[in-house]
Amino acid sequence: MTIPAQQRPWTRVPTSLAWALCILSAILALASVALASFNGENLLELVANHYAIGILNALVLPLIGALIVVGDRRHLLAWLLIVGGVFLAVYNFAAQYAPLALGLTWRRLSLPGGDLASWLTGWTNVPGIVILAVFVILLFPDGRLPSRRWRPVAWAGAVVLVVPTAILAVGYWPLRGPQLITEEGSVPPPVVGVMFWTAFQGALLLGAISVVALVLRFRRAGAVQRQQIKWFAYGAALSIPLSLFPEARPWGPYLEFLGTVLLLAGLGIGIFRYRLWDIDRLVNRTLVYGLLTAILGAVYVGLVLVLGQLFGGIGTETPSWAVAGATLAVAALFQPARRRIQQTVDRRFNRRKYNAAKTIEAFSIRLRDQVDLDTLSAELLAAVNQTMQPASASLWLRPSA
């Protein structure tokens, strides 16, 4: 007797393992937040110290991976997301537990496993960084390479992931203890000391190469996969500018955290194909209102500065009427500027909508002068075909009484 695939107990093992790792990652991530508060760090300090990004990834990435595994147990990207999230969860938990267990905090506690936790802080963040920087881009969205030609990039990513991680793990093992947390005392060998930055720079280089693979995948993809890639690219495009200056105080870490939120949102929506919004419309609105805000802001600042220097003098306070006048001028320019920018964006990035608007405009001009009913019917059907592009169109006219 043949057992149906859905009733075979071993077919549920991958799904159960994925959910178990997801739950483990969530527990470690939430425990790291609790330990941080026990150590005197609040949520804002976690963001400022860049730990919040790893905690967020540890919560979201395994969840996305587990949801994918439910539908496709062989999805390689799903398992990499789970593994990367678990490693980041271990890193953040160890980073909060080690100082507490080794008595390096103000509480002066002594808990078991402090040496092991300090050793884990030296290398467990590397796999998560490499997976996010290289394999998420290279394998998005279906978990497969764009073609066999990209196998060398995948193998290079595996080397960057495994070799530095192994060297860091082996090299830091004899140094485990307080010196790994305080960075005082024994110095690791030079080859160990440069491994993290080697992995980081290698991941950035391979990530840039993987962007080329994503572009080529987009050009060859179908309609659904193009929508997925657009969502991911949209989140990445918003995330990259926010993450350029993570050390700039006081807003750099918070902008970096916001960029990570946007990137994860684009990744999740893209993979699960949530067609709740039209991504083209969202990109269009982002371009229009982004340019509108920049232009009107520049006009406002320019008017305030010019009027202030002309009528208030350099170095003196700007007259209140100048600020009010600049505000009124910007308010008057809002609608004309928005229409003009909308037309420019549609002409450059939404040509179909622009052509449809031009067709309707031309038809309305001819409609005022056309008196022949047959010609008008033909032109009306032609305008409908060009703008709406239906499978078929017909025109029925009610005869006059």
PyMOL commands that set and color helices and strands:
alter all, ss='L'
color gray80, all
select helices_A, chain A and resi 5-7+9-38+43-48+51-71+76-101+114-120+126-139+148-175+178-182+190-193+195-220+223-242+252-272+279-311+320-349+351-369+373-388
alter helices_A, ss='H'
color red, helices_A
deselect
rebuild
show_as cartoon
